[in-house]
Amino acid sequence: MDLTPKQIVHELNKYIIGQDEAKKAVAIALRNRYRRSCLSPALQEEITPKNIILKGPTGVGKTEIARRLAKLVKAPFIKVEATKYTEVGYVGRDVESMVRDLTECAIRLVKEEKTAEVSYKAASFAERRIAKVLAEMKKDERGETPKALFEDKLVEDIHAGKYDNTFVEIEVNDMPKPLELTPGSGTAIDLGSIFGGMGLPGRKKKRKITVREARNLIISEEADKLIDNDAVTAEALRRAENDGIIFIDEIDKIAGKGNQGADVSREGVQRDILPIVEGCTVMTKYGPVKTDYILFVAAGAFHVSKVEDLIPELQGRFPIQVDLKSLTKADFINILTQPQNAITSQYAALLAVDNIDLHFTPDAIEKIAEISEDINSTSEDIGARRLHTVVEYLLEDISFNAGGTDYPVIPVEVNAKYVEEHLENITRNRDLKKYVL
């Protein structure tokens, strides 16, 4: 997708408030990928991504920026935590597993796209197969109607969803679960694929399931037959290498000072991550994956440590550093009202299930934003996550008392007075914290 940096930022603005510098940095990094793809192969090899470190408190949008960015361009994306990895020689996950995870993500992404292309053909086959089973079950209802015409009518009804909850007994493939060689290693043996590769017929088993479930299972089976798995693997490896994004969270937790105790292991993890970020080849079960052109976005709060505490070689591989700011009252107001998935609209939709017509007045939103900002400044700054705490506490009584779709629709308006009354305990404790040393 050849979006310009301004268009990328515009799309990110629909979901993330503020943090313009970070959005600009990732938008440029993404556009540079498109620019690189337009160059000659010889020049493409010379141009590597400019990796980014996002530095800022929790809950200000670091992970969300990277996740939305990947979703925007349908790129393979994984989020990993630096603290989950251990130095080579210790028990735990090795850093190469992040590349294997990215490859799995790319395979899944491409397979979903290929499945969508053949879904119509697979769905037609599934509906015809289920219609034959239903026709046998409904012999008495058919009467004098020719079997072919009766099945055609059943196919139409299945497609329309009239039999979604009807149970049928149907034969489906029995897929054994892959055996994982080492827990957490990402290496597994798929017995089903081994026997299939030897030319042995796949095991079948009868299951009594609803028509809706049967339809989905058969579509999945038929799509697998119609898809060229070699082409899927080749395309997935290409995307993982050229379009993949790996988001390394909590990178500040492996940045330590000195050479004592746990810091030795932390520096070991940094040294292990270094070749992955610099560019190397990692073996996966689908084939070798080069990491030279994968975009790495690292993030951390850096409360205790600093970016400068990372080993110099790793710092050099993240040339772009962006500071994300703490959220202000104005930011909280925008978060509550502007995004497509705003918290207020989420709660309104949830309570609408129980016939509660929930509305927030502008003064209520301002009050919620003010309280959230104050709590973040007087206790731990957890960014936008504070809104979930405050709004959940605010609507606790309404959520508890609502229940039952039999009741008529009840309009509920949340205003500033309601906020003050129901958040009195929070605000009182907040005022006292100012005087506790």
Buried (B, 14 or more C-beta within 10 A) or exposed (E): EEBEBEBBBEBBBEBBBBBEEBBBBBBBBBBBBEEBEEEEEEEBEEEBBBBBBBBBBBBBBBBBBBBBBBEBBBBBBBBBBBBBBBBEEEEEBBBBBBBBBBBBBBBEBBBEEBBEEBBEEBBBBBBBBBBEBBBEEEEEEBEEEEEEEBBEBBBEBBBEEEBEEBEBEBEBBEBEEEEEEEEEEBBEEBEBBEBEEEEEEEEEEEBEBBBBBBBBBBBBBBBBEBBEEEEBBBBBBEBBBBBBBBBBBBBBBBBBEEEEEEBEBBBBBBBBBBBBBBEBEBEBBBEEBBBBBBBBBBBBBBEEBEBEBBBEEBBEBBEBEBEBBBBBBEBBBBBBBEBEEBBBBEBBEBBEEBBBEBEBBEEBBBBBBBBBBBBBEBEEBBBBEBBBEBBEEBBEEBBEEBEEEEEEEBEBEBBBEBBEEBBEEBBEEBEEEEEEE
